[in-house]
């Protein structure tokens, strides 16, 4: 009788209340005017739709509901806190005045209910697909059976129009520093990966032998590398008998994605690292699907070692991400664990030998230590800017040892650490590192709120879904496509676009003008999408009891965490994860193809 009463009256009443809370959350979040509130017809439609959503979500399996609402709560926290920090660069208004706390908790509950209900239904749909085998192999199209060389040609040709529109190439980002090092004007440093600098130096050297500009040589070589990696992805999906539609989706994503076309020839270390990191992900797919066969195959072992080594040599923070990934991979993989551990350790040994011994013998200097201190420097600067009147004279003097105190306020930018970081006295830090740690910890005990605000604000676009990709504070370009004026090396790079009409279209995309006007498209190309896509795919795999496959996502998630310690949010940093979107979705949708061996 009680169960019947609950189904007939109590549950519908709860759903009605939660529907009202969800509509209130939507109104408050988007600051909808009074005319659309308080029982307006539009809100009644919203309430009816959410009521039906909750009713259907309740009919899903308990596991789908629990995981769905947990994901909804996680995203709701990001939306609720993120909006406050995005508007004010502080969490103060979350708690004060007291009535604001209830409003923000209402937003959190409303979004949890709304997002959780949607995710629960998605999980239920995926479960039905799993049981009905609708995603099982449906027979490969003959066109997919092209050899790898043909796929390299397909992808290269698909990106060629983009390159021709930017002919002879792009000379932005760190290319001025890179060229100075390559030509011997300044010494090599490990701030720019020496391997990447040597590659550019080789392109410059070829100018004496080939009647082609170095930037053209570089662009073509990098584009071929990207095409090779993309071909490797397609061959992997075919080998594992993924569904035709999933394979086609990956091909179209890689071939037609405008950001991939641009980064395929942009001469930045992030592009080369993105391709190497993508290769590593494919190797992890092979490893996780069959660790025993993978461990004993010499070709597989060599590919794993080379991909790990290449990633570490092209990106310093990749070392931390992969070092943290290795123990978890070894814990969850039972077969051939010792052999796999040896392969990882050998790759890391090679890297530390090259980085510590070989580079040192060649006189390649380490990067400035302040590059690793973006967050601590920003937190101390936030204390100076927000609470200067409460600092003692002794504290001001201690801060002045490392940062010129009087210049901090003028240089501070809540979303960009470089203006303050460039003031940091590295020599004093190197002479007394413990003193800086003591100062940082002392201020942390006095101003924990400032430290939290500074950390959340610095790289907020990486985790807040509604942040605009071109931040109003940092003012960093979405994709830099210009050419520096650089005459000191003896020649200049000048743009001679072969497709001017296409160049104008890509420029609108690179500036985010075209993307930012389209809601769904803007979210796909946002800086926070890598985090939420990786988390969602991981959630799906966990729901489908494919926990070992989450290891494929682990390096990307840990790499994202290293970006949170960086100086600014920028699309080129998260591009190595963005390029893998279609593959992650494929693995989440159809993991049965990977035929995991225990």
Buried (B, 14 or more C-beta within 10 A) or exposed (E): EEEEEEEEEEBBEEBBEBBBBBBBBBBBBEEBEEEEBEEBEBBEEBBEBBBEBBBEBBEBEEBBBBBBBBBBBBBBBBBBBBBBBBEBBBBEBBEEEEEBEEBBBBBBBBBBBBBBBBBBBBBBEBBEBBEEEEBEBEEBEEEBEBEEEEBBBBBBEBBBEBBBBBBBBBBBBBBBBBBBBBBEEEEBBBBBBBBBBEBBBBBBEBBEEEEEBBBBBBBBBBBBBBBBBBBBBBBBBBEBBBBEEBBBBBBEBBBEBBBBBBBBBBBBBBBBBBBBBBBBBBBBBBBBBBBBBBBEBEEBBEBBBBBBBBBBBBBBBBBBBBEBBBEBBBEBBEBBBEBBBBBBEBBBEBBEEBBEEEBEEEEBEEEBBBBEBBBBBBBBBBBBBBBEEEBEEEBEEBBBBBBBBEEBEEBBBBBBBBBBBEBBBEEBBEEBEEBBEEBBEEBBEBBEBBBBBBBBBBBBBBBBBBBBBBBEBBEBBBBBBEBBEBEEBEEEBEBEBEBEEBBEBBBEBBBBEBBBEEEEEBBBBBBBBBBBBBBBBBBBBBBBEBEBBBBBBBBBBBBBBBBBBBBBBBBBBBBBBBBBBBBBBBBBBBBBBBEBEE
